Amino acid sequence: MSLNLNKLVDKAWEDKGINELLDAPPSALEGLTPKHDELLAEFKIKTIRDLGNWKYAAKAHALVQLADGES
């Protein structure tokens, strides 16, 4: 099964595999820029994998999911 990740990533990254994307800088995500890379690096987030595993992002995501369940 092939995943179409094109809507999630910047055009320059559309032909990359999932592992290459996870090791890419956050600016590979659609809507983020190299300036975001600099800001996120201050939190030791240098890759998409780091961002996805960042404990504060996980906590925020959990809260959003809980709130969606209450609606």
C-alpha positions in Angstrom: 0.0 0.0 0.0 1.4 3.4 -1.0 0.6 6.5 1.1 0.0 9.8 -0.6 1.7 12.3 1.7 1.8 15.2 -0.9 -0.8 17.3 0.9 1.2 17.1 4.2 4.6 18.1 2.9 6.3 20.9 0.9 6.5 20.3 -2.8 10.3 19.7 -2.7 9.6 16.7 -0.4 6.7 15.1 -2.3 8.8 12.3 -3.8 10.4 11.2 -0.5 9.7 8.1 1.4 8.2 8.1 4.9 11.6 7.5 6.7 13.3 10.2 4.8 10.4 12.6 5.7 10.7 11.7 9.4 14.4 12.6 9.3 13.7 15.8 7.4 13.6 19.2 9.1 10.1 20.5 10.2 10.1 22.9 7.3 9.5 19.9 5.0 5.9 20.0 6.4 3.5 22.1 4.3 3.2 25.6 5.9 6.4 25.6 7.9 9.6 27.5 6.9 13.3 27.5 7.8 12.4 30.1 10.5 10.2 27.5 12.1 13.2 25.1 12.1 15.2 27.7 14.0 12.5 28.2 16.6 11.8 24.5 17.1 15.6 23.8 17.4 15.5 25.8 20.6 13.3 23.0 21.9 15.7 20.4 20.5 13.3 19.6 17.7 15.4 19.2 14.6 13.3 16.6 12.5 9.7 15.8 11.8 10.3 12.7 13.9 11.4 14.9 16.9 8.3 17.0 16.4 6.0 14.0 16.3 7.5 12.5 19.4 7.7 15.8 21.4 5.9 15.1 24.6 4.2 18.5 24.8 2.7 18.0 21.3 1.4 14.6 22.4 -0.2 16.1 25.5 -1.8 18.9 23.5 -3.1 16.3 21.0 -4.6 14.3 23.8 -6.4 17.3 25.2 -7.8 18.1 21.7 -9.0 14.6 21.3 -10.7 14.7 24.8 -12.4 18.0 24.0 -13.6 16.6 20.6 -15.2 13.7 22.6 -17.1 16.1 24.8 -18.8 18.0 21.9 
